[in-house]
Amino acid sequence: MSAYLIYLTYGMLGILFLFTVIKSFLYMRSPKQAPERAELDERLLNTLNDRRERE
């Protein structure tokens, strides 16, 4: 019975490894653009205003 658990564990690790490789590949392929300075400022102001409204 312990041999089956070892095979099952290796199988699960293999699936996890494949999932990680696929997700990493998709992440590297996706276009990444840094936000503009004005967009960062707007996000920051919106975040600060939301926090003030909650208080």
Helices and strands as residue ranges (DSSP letters): H 2-29, H 37-54
